[in-house]
């Protein structure tokens, strides 16, 4: 499925990127600040769980990258 816009915040634990969270839209204007913040909160929660599994390590920022075709 082709996407017109995507939001790709990294999942960071102990200053190491473990992967990316992908949220995409096939149509529309992309993601606004509120939606990006909501996705970042989810990614921070995921990073926190990974940090807990790895022994309570330091969590990284959940900054997303907006990509639009």
Secondary structure, DSSP 8 states (H G I E B T S, - for coil): ---SEEE--EEEETTEEEEE--EEESSSS---HHHHHHHHHHHHHHHHHHHHHTTS--B------EEE-
